[in-house]
Amino acid sequence: MIPAGNSKKNIDRFLGFQDEYDRYRPEAPAMVIKLLTQYLGHSPALVADIGCGTGLSTFLWKDSAGSVVGIEPNPDMLGKALDKLRSDPDAAAISFVQGFSNQLPLDSGSADIITCSQSFHWMEPVSTLRDIARCLRKGGVFAAYDCDWPLVLQPEIEDQYNHLIHAADAHLASLLPDAERAHKWDKEGHLARIQASGAFSFTREIVFHNLESCDAERYVGLTLSQGGIQAVLKLGSPALNEDITAFTAAVEQYFQGRTLEVLISYRMRLGVK
């Protein structure tokens, strides 16, 4: 049963494309550990990663915390994370459980660090922040961090990316009433919501960057892993086919079979309890 305040549409949005998500999305960079451990003041005993998806932001902590728990409501994404865990003999500190952001399966005051990577915008913020504050110990750190999309590449390709995203959203709006569409909160409002919760003695936004290897397949795959595009494709609609074909051709022309370093920008909104 889904607790009050959670959206089944938001949870179901990620059904069925866990493999693509895990293959193409970036893993959380090591800078996350550096920043959050610095604000905590010591190595964490317990890190909780909420909305952890396939674990791309959870496995990061396996050698940097006493224990790490990834919490995810979507069964397909959770199943992928568990499959990865079973094949990683070095991840004994990690566990994954099904759970919801405003009803966390954690004891009060038990967590040193709680993170939301690419996920806080899918959570009802008031009840989520209330439960995060319950679970954090005094001096504990909460951080919601997200990539900037699209990844830095080239003006025409980035314009095509943005067109694809807007076209997918417009098509979904024409096909489905509001009540049947997923809802997300704007990321630009994350810091203000953290501040408005009254649960944190210190808040701020941090911008940082990471370089990752990328080829044409990954750049296209990452684009097609975006939720709105996936929602259109899952409906079986051909509405985006021409745009996807044109985008793929432009990306392949740019990369020309090469693997390049691509800049990924991150924005972290942070609160210390």
Secondary structure, 3 states (H helix, E strand, C coil): CCCCCCCHHHHHCCCCCHHHHHHHCCCCCCHHHHHHHHHHCCCCCEEEEECCCCCCCCHHHCCCCCEEEEEECCHHHHHHHHHHHHCCCCCCCEEEEECECCECCCCCCCEEEEEEECCHHHCCHHHHHHHHHHHEEEEEEEEEEEECCCCCCCHHHHHHHHHHHHHHHHHHHHHCCHHHCCCCCCHHHHHHHHHHCCCCCEEEEEEEEEEEEECHHHHHHHHHCCHHHHHHHHCCCCCCHHHHHHHHHHHHHHHCCCCEEEEEEEEEEEEEC
